[in-house]
């Protein structure tokens, strides 16, 4: 990168220009976002905020053990328009295999049919085979009109490797199902019967492969094996075949790899496998690479020992490769991501990134080539054994190192159901028990498919959800292009404090920002949602000129209220409600103040008002005494997030203002002692609390 300085004489001056290489075409005068590899691109994103795409791609009753989808995992081939949900029937039915089929829209990601009806399910093996506890992957083969599915039986089934062919002509109803039991001897053996999670079915260069770690060194105990390509041309049982079984000949002595995962590195046309053993130490995480030829043949290439952290026993959760040779894997015990770069003949160890502190465990992870970042999805720490929206961490990697910027967001839809509701019960999301969830990314959007129970009834759904993704979340705004820059070429960029004269149609004096989806707008015209994720570009000095901003934060200079609260901190770690011996709504009514009733579940809005104003007080409580959990937002920014606490007719909660209702003789008063102003909106949202019906009393002044 080249720097150019302004000023004259011997005093030098500030940096006014830099030269950088473009990743994708950069138009004249466009904002430049610098990624972790040092290259620049124009701002690009899909949607400003996470939204539910389709609430139910397919559904099933889960009100009895007979209907339960245990250890459910969702797989989707969006380009093929197909989806499958794999599970087992639980111990009461000897862990018989089951699946549900559904279709998805190849453009929007939404479902085009509900698949099997609410009480129907199918057997992917065609015969309700016992002990099929652990689904290990599914790949759609359009040439066969079939899903190729991989299961590991539990130890009652000798941990056998079972491949299934699930044929469907229309995508939502079963045409035929077949199985091939490859057993658990020699190359098909797992590490042991208690650790079968190192088995994975993946797709690479258009072919299918199964990855295993065995029980002896010769069969990958201390390294790994790749089996394939896998084919199944006939519509009959025992019709599957593996082309070859290839061992990684490099290994860590006594590695005892009991967990593993794999991904396809398209930049190097290799299968990359991450393995881990159960002992903490310098060599507990290892990377392996296998070349994939044009005909599907596999040969072992290279490895990297001591690839991750050394302070924890290893348990690989997920592996994902980008399109530039970067490899990212997630490890459960350390609760970290690790990265490395791959040039096709050697790995280079990279950095690490900790999981967010507000999560319980990880669902899955995928890379988006359009926005050049990764999205990892997690179970909410406070609702890990029930139903709640996932939490997403968005990050980027360049040259094996994580970007400084990350973004944490709350998703939509349910992640999985609880045991009591028989909704996709999973003991823990270990490498052999995966919580239902799969990312599907294409050039236009980023969609996660969750299996869960979004409304607490007896029916569970596969719901699809669009995750807001942008390169502005993980890259840095460094200035405006002086001229157009072709992909891969070097060009000059005007940096902060200098004037860029490659603009048009600007209003002198107006402040400009770019949204996460790449639209340049004046700050005053940003919507509430846009303002939360927009980047400040600079202030126009003429129709064709703008002085590049020295702040990345969007500041609306037209706002009426300049002292809007950004966060509220209180003593203690829990939220408390007030106590009134009389019904608090009756106390409020004595002051001729009315209350209103509302209902909201999940993370839906309980109350929202838009415009400009001041909240003098806001009082709320569940209509019947129950656990309540809410968030309070001003101008789209969360300022309060409560813990779970009890509200009800005698227990009101006052996020703003005070309530002094005590008894009949001392009526109390809703006091405006802590009035909060807002410029765009005031909102209270449910945060997956038990209470879903509320009484509200409030006073808001428009100003």
Buried (B, 14 or more C-beta within 10 A) or exposed (E): EEEBEEEEEEEEEEBBBBBBBBBBBBEBBBBBBBBBBEBBBBBBBBBBBBEBBBBBBBBBBBBEEEBBBBBBBBBBBBEBBBBBBBBBBBEEBBBBBBBBBBBBBBEBBBBBBBBBEBEBBBBBBBEBBBBBBBBBBBBBBEEBBBBBBBBBBBBEBBBBBBBBBBBBEEBBEBEBBBBBBBEBEEBBBBBBBEBBBBBBBBBBBEBBBBBBBBBEBEBBBBBBBBBBBBBBEEBEBEBBBBBBBBBBEBBBEEBBBBBBBBBBBBBBBBBBBBBBBBEBBEBBBBBBBBBBEEEBBBEBBBBBBBBBBEEBBBBBBBBBBBEBBBBBBBBBBBBBBBBBBBEBEEBBBBBBBEBBEEBBBBBBBBBBEBBBBBBBBBBBBBBBBBBBBBBBBBBBBBBBBBBEBBBBBBBBBBBBBBBEBBBBBBEEBBBBBBBBBBBBBBEEBBBBBBBBBBBBEBBBBBBBBBBBBBBBBBBBBBBBBBEBBEEEEBBBBBBBBBBBEBBEEBEEEBBBBBBBBBBBBBBEBBEBBBBBBBBBBBBBBEEBBBBBBEEBEBEBEEBEBEEBBEEBEEEEEEBEBBEBEBBBBBBBEEEEBEBEEBEBBBBEEBBEBEEBBBBBBBBBBBBEBBEBBBBBBBBBBBBBBBBBBBBBBBBBBBBBBBBBBBEEEEBBBBBBEBBBBBBBBBBBBBBBBBBBBBBBBBBBEEE
